[in-house]
Amino acid sequence: MHYFDLDDDHGGTYVIDIFAPSPSLPIGETLTRGGSVRGNIAFEIPPTAGSLFVSYRPEVAPGRYIALEVKLDEAGAYAPAPTASAATPRPAGTPAATPPTRPSPTAAARRTPSAAPGAGAADDWGPVLAPLDGGQTYDDPAGRFSFRVPEEWTETDTAQNEVVFVLRRSQAVAGVGLEDTGEPTIGIERVRQAFDRELRGRPDYTQVSIDRVLVDGRRAYRQVLQRTDADGTQQLVQVYLVERGVVHILSFACPVDAFAEWAPVFDGIAGSYRVGR
């Protein structure tokens, strides 16, 4: 029963209540192939909750699992939503002088009913990140995105991101990674939940903050992280948005004591990001 949770299209997430009406769903019962079990589960839901989706996510490793999702309608009946098959999460790299592995969403993130507004749409989701003044423009050769970085930054080789720029004298780094979830209608809240689950499994990362922002007229999240290793402590920023099932992840890194200097530049680079050309 601990694999169930409940989400709404306002961004709310509700964990299961262990005290369910009798008979409750058994805990820890092993089913053989073709077997079944029946019981009740319970959630405490505020009256302000939006449309509800109950999910079953047996996130066990290694191997694959099937994530099931059911939409609850206003009358309390239910209709099955499309199911999604998710693979074991794939590691991907955060830009840094020596790129660490970054938490990333995968196909474990599933469909949400709320779509992000199109470019230029008015939205009270959060503040608009202002674009960088001046600088050089990078256009993705495949036409998937573009953005600006300061003139003195140089492109460097990367095996884990689409592109990475560095300012070597300061160890400041900016990069872009793309993750195809395989779900064209996936929404930003499901992506955030996937990031959160990944982050909980990475004790080497500490989340400092997370807030909502608008990038290219699209709903996005900006999270600030710290990571400590043998080389010291890095301050990391990830700004991520989703477009047609592809998560665009802008990752930034610098030494923690230089973060106050570089945070506005990171925001400016993210603010200049455009999906497509």
ZICORVEN-V547908 format. One line per field, one symbol per residue. phi: phi as a letter, one per 20 degrees, with the letter a starting at -180 (. if undefined). A space follows every 10 residues. Layout:
BEGIN
phi->???
END
This chain:
BEGIN
phi->.feebcccee nfccefefed gfeeffdmee degnfbbcrd cccecffefe gdcecccfed ceodbdedcc eeefenfbcf egececegge fbdefagcfe fdfbfcfffc fcfeefffgn ffbegrfeff fffmnddddg gemeabadcg gefcfcfbdc cfbcdcdffd meccbccdce fmcgdfdfff fgffgfffff ecffdceeab bebdclmdfb dcddcccdcf eoddedccdc bcblndeede dcbagffdfg fegffgffff fefcemd
END
